[in-house]
């Protein structure tokens, strides 16, 4: 088991260039399976989840070449085989195989999706989309003798189900419409990729209209990762330093930045650069995580430690209603909190050095933030969780002055 050893209490200063978005790169990689030819994906982050995704697409016969952040995937000759459950169970993004395999092969085994076990994460809406396009489920297998265009209306917003619906709609000839869709930036990135491969996609106020068909290899440059950007801004704040993130899209972080300002943190935006530093933190926070353009659910574990340095605050997550388990791993660092009806109250706390085990990707980064902000030596075990979603995290934090070491 790997762990981070951190000598905390050191203010962080400097600038970090943000890597490509994990949440955009993964669905695009799986969507490449429905194209024929070579897809080119630029600015792909070198993280654990991407490496697992590439193992999965290669298992169907895809040929990949990855150099200096540019990934090329040739999907000319593919053959269906049941995916390795140890791989599909490792990343939540393996659910995109439902749409991709049905589109390319007409069959897909339904296996438990993986990734971070921070809440109940059903795939019912994914299956709804697959069945709407003509798939039938028998004994844990989805199969179709021919997908057909359709209209899908989701009863609640789901990023992953929207992605699968887009993949399915792009693969069939004719017009499909998707209502109740998610609007996150990585959903729009998938639309851009599928459009570059030949799909005709129109995004309107109430629905996405897709005219699909035979797709060639697509091309896209992955946008910067807004969750990584928020994490490094938080690292500067919690250590009483001043960190700038560059190469970002500030509009995507507007809800997060607004909440930082609400609790008294100074935020400056200059083009594609954002700088944050601690100000007079005196107002209680009120974080409500919800669908985009609301506060991102992946940033609620990141902002939680920041609430402790001021007047405290409440967090309510309307995307994953039980996403508070990571807080238990923060107790060794002195975090004081109380679960309340539908959320959690975080109280002003004095951070102290401690040792804990990462519970999931963002919860692990939350613990690492606590370790950076607390004076003395701390350890955050199961570093592999954090490495699933953060590229060169140790190197980037060291460049800001952090005393951190990854022990394998």
LINPERA-V919824 format. One record per backbone hydrogen bond with DSSP energy under -1.0 kcal/mol. NH is the residue of the N-H (numbers start at 1). CO is the residue of the C=O. If there is no record, write none. Layout:
[[NH,CO] [NH,CO]]
This chain:
[[3,407] [4,380] [5,405] [6,378] [7,403] [8,376] [9,372] [13,400] [14,242] [16,244] [18,246] [21,223] [25,21] [26,22] [28,24] [29,25] [30,26] [31,27] [32,28] [33,30] [34,31] [35,32] [36,215] [39,73] [40,218] [41,71] [42,220] [44,69] [47,45] [48,387] [49,388] [51,47] [52,48] [53,49] [54,50] [55,51] [56,52] [57,53] [58,54] [59,55] [61,58] [62,57] [63,74] [65,72] [67,70] [70,67] [71,41] [72,65] [73,39] [74,63] [75,37] [79,60] [87,84] [88,84] [89,85] [90,87] [94,91] [95,92] [96,93] [97,94] [98,95] [100,96] [101,97] [102,98] [103,99] [104,100] [105,101] [106,101] [108,142] [110,140] [114,88] [114,91] [118,116] [127,123] [128,124] [129,125] [130,126] [131,127] [132,128] [133,129] [134,131] [135,130] [136,143] [138,141] [141,138] [142,108] [143,136] [144,106] [148,133] [152,177] [154,179] [162,158] [163,159] [164,160] [165,161] [166,162] [167,163] [168,164] [169,165] [170,166] [176,210] [177,150] [178,208] [179,152] [187,184] [188,184] [189,185] [190,186] [191,187] [192,188] [193,189] [194,190] [195,191] [196,192] [197,193] [198,195] [199,194] [200,211] [202,209] [204,207] [208,178] [209,202] [210,176] [211,200] [212,174] [213,170] [216,197] [220,40] [222,42] [225,19] [229,225] [230,226] [231,227] [232,228] [233,229] [234,230] [235,231] [236,232] [237,233] [238,234] [239,235] [240,237] [241,236] [242,12] [243,276] [244,14] [245,274] [246,16] [248,272] [252,249] [253,250] [254,251] [257,253] [258,254] [259,255] [260,256] [261,257] [262,258] [263,259] [264,261] [265,260] [266,277] [268,275] [270,273] [273,270] [274,245] [275,268] [276,243] [277,266] [281,279] [285,312] [287,314] [289,316] [290,295] [294,291] [299,296] [300,297] [303,299] [304,300] [307,303] [312,307] [313,346] [314,285] [315,344] [316,287] [318,289] [323,320] [324,322] [327,324] [328,325] [330,327] [333,330] [334,331] [335,330] [338,345] [340,343] [343,340] [344,315] [345,338] [346,313] [347,336] [349,308] [352,333] [356,379] [358,381] [364,360] [365,361] [366,362] [367,363] [368,364] [369,365] [370,366] [371,367] [372,368] [373,369] [374,370] [376,8] [378,6] [379,354] [380,4] [381,356] [382,2] [383,2] [385,382] [387,383] [389,386] [390,386] [396,392] [397,393] [398,394] [399,395] [401,398] [402,397] [405,5] [407,3]]
